[in-house]
Each structure stands twice: as C-alpha cells, then as structure tokens.
Amino acid sequence: MAAGIPYVHLRRMENARLVEREGWGLYWRADAEITEHHTVAAVCARVPNAIVCLLTALVVHDIGTQVPWETWIAIPHGDRSPSMDSVNLEVTRFSGASLRYGVVETKFEGVPARITTPARTVVDCFRFRSRVGLDAATEALDEVLLERKATPDEIWRAAEACRARYLVEPLLYARAR
C-alpha cells in the first residue's frame, strides 16, 4: 500500500492512466505538473530522511554553474544507502551538528523535503571538495557573497558548526576585504 491505497487499486489506476509509476513504491498523478525539481521530489518521497545537499542544493538555490547528473543527498551515519532504479544518487553521510545546522524544511512538488541553506551548502562544498571540486566550492562562495544569498557571518557560523572553519576562513577573509 502506498499512501493508504491498496496495491490492487494502484494497478487499476495505472491501467486507467490516472497515475504513473515512477519506481518501486513511487507513483505520481498522471496530470501532475512536472517541475525542474521533479527528480529531487522523487528522491525525497522515496528517502524521507534525506537532506538535499552539495551540488543538488546549489542547483535548487540557483548558485553557480554546476549541473550534476546525479542527485546529491545526505543521510545519517549508520543508515543504509538508498538505491533507486530511475535516479542516480550520490550519497554522503552527516552526523551530529551536520544533521541539524543549516538544514531547512521545504517542499518539492508537494513532497516534504529538507535542504541545506546557501551558507551551509557553501561550507559543505569545501568539506567535500575532493568529491565536488575546489572550483565548484570557490565559485559557490563567490556567487553566494556577490548575490547576497548568505552573509559572511552566516557562512562563518555554518563553518564553525560543521567544524570546517579552517577550510573556509582564508577564502572568506580574502573575499571580505
């Protein structure tokens, strides 16, 4: 059963083309409006404890020029890595303050989701620079400051909360001058 609808009814609705099957246990109304964040909505529906982060969060916040071919999510340490047939996932793991600080509630196509704020996303790009690239991290920092999507103080606090102050401090100081 999905959302309280018995499987038999889902199959009938699918045959009548009222719903479309996205993947295992994931259905969408056939007349639902598909947005640019449809894949993110599908991931958040399938992995409710996920936090949209890193390159996917940059795209959602309209920061930089990175266009990832996978959806980046964070899950708590110890959780099993999710897999989806229809979506390429890039999974990172957060623990402690990283699971809470700079994470906000939102919705994608009506699906409840959590995403890192612009300041937190920049800090995470520096924390995971070996995976996203130092150029993506510096581009994100420059654009966030230029477009005032976060203040240097917000970035500084996010870096302190995530124990990444030493990574962000030199660049933040240089750009604040």
Salt bridges, closest charged atoms under 4 A:
GLU14 OE1 - ARG11 NH1 2.89
GLU22 OE1 - HIS38 NE2 3.07
ASP31 OD1 - ARG29 NE 2.95
GLU36 OE2 - HIS37 NE2 3.81
GLU90 OE2 - ARG131 NH2 2.48
GLU109 OE1 - HIS38 ND1 2.84
ASP124 OD1 - ARG120 NE 2.95
ASP124 OD1 - ARG127 NH1 2.78
ASP142 OD1 - ARG175 NE 2.23
GLU147 OE1 - LYS149 NZ 3.44
ASP153 OD2 - ARG157 NH1 2.46
GLU160 OE2 - ARG165 NH1 3.64
